[in-house]
Amino acid sequence: MILSSSQLRALKERNDEELRKGKHGKYGYPAHTIQDLLLTIEAMKKEKKKWKQLAQERGKVLHDVLTLTIKAAPPTSDPDDEL
């Protein structure tokens, strides 16, 4: 099951309310377990952003290296390459 950001926000709010109630909360998953899961989701989102930015920077650097390589050594026609 995939939750949208609004569903995650609603779940967090409901869970925070259960934590405020203390021992008088409803039956089901313990509120602390849900809180841990929500914190894990937030940490994963941050990691995903970090790796995405790293991949974009790597792509830019590779493009720059390719551009410099082409400028430094322009392709020449070699008769042996045509065979």
C-alpha positions as CSV (number, residue, x, y, z in Angstrom):
1,M,0.0,0.0,0.0
2,I,1.4,3.4,-1.0
3,L,0.3,6.4,1.1
4,S,0.2,9.9,-0.3
5,S,1.7,12.8,1.7
6,S,-1.7,13.9,2.9
7,Q,-2.5,10.4,4.2
8,L,0.9,10.2,6.0
9,R,0.3,13.6,7.5
10,A,-3.2,12.5,8.7
11,L,-1.7,9.3,10.1
12,K,0.9,11.3,12.0
13,E,-1.6,13.7,13.5
14,R,-3.9,10.8,14.6
15,N,-0.9,9.0,16.1
16,D,0.3,12.1,17.9
17,E,-3.2,12.3,19.5
18,E,-3.0,8.7,20.6
19,L,0.4,9.4,22.2
20,R,-1.1,12.3,24.1
21,K,-3.9,10.1,25.4
22,G,-1.3,7.8,27.0
23,K,-2.5,4.5,28.4
24,H,-6.1,5.4,27.5
25,G,-5.5,5.0,23.7
26,K,-7.5,2.6,21.5
27,Y,-6.5,-1.0,20.7
28,G,-4.4,-1.7,17.7
29,Y,-0.8,-1.1,16.9
30,P,1.1,0.7,19.7
31,A,1.5,4.4,19.0
32,H,5.2,4.2,19.5
33,T,5.6,1.6,16.8
34,I,3.7,3.8,14.3
35,Q,5.8,6.8,15.4
36,D,8.9,4.8,14.6
37,L,7.6,3.8,11.2
38,L,6.8,7.4,10.4
39,L,10.2,8.6,11.4
40,T,11.7,5.8,9.2
41,I,9.7,7.1,6.3
42,E,10.9,10.6,6.8
43,A,14.5,9.4,7.0
44,M,14.1,7.4,3.8
45,K,12.7,10.5,2.0
46,K,15.8,12.5,3.0
47,E,18.1,9.7,1.8
48,K,16.3,9.6,-1.5
49,K,16.7,13.3,-2.0
50,K,20.4,13.1,-1.1
51,W,21.1,10.2,-3.6
52,K,19.0,11.9,-6.3
53,Q,21.1,15.1,-6.0
54,L,24.3,13.1,-6.0
55,A,23.2,11.3,-9.2
56,Q,22.4,14.6,-10.8
57,E,25.8,16.1,-9.9
58,R,27.5,12.9,-11.2
59,G,25.7,13.2,-14.5
60,K,26.8,16.9,-14.8
61,V,30.4,16.0,-14.1
62,L,30.4,13.1,-16.6
63,H,28.9,15.5,-19.2
64,D,31.7,18.0,-18.5
65,V,34.4,15.3,-18.8
66,L,32.9,14.1,-22.1
67,T,32.8,17.7,-23.4
68,L,36.5,18.3,-22.4
69,T,37.6,15.0,-23.9
70,I,36.0,15.8,-27.3
71,K,37.5,19.3,-27.3
72,A,41.0,17.9,-26.3
73,A,41.0,15.1,-28.9
74,P,38.8,15.7,-31.8
75,P,37.9,12.6,-33.8
76,T,40.2,11.9,-36.7
77,S,39.5,9.7,-39.6
78,D,41.7,6.6,-39.5
79,P,41.7,4.4,-42.6
80,D,42.0,1.3,-40.4
81,D,38.7,2.2,-38.6
82,E,36.7,2.1,-41.8
83,L,37.2,-1.7,-42.3
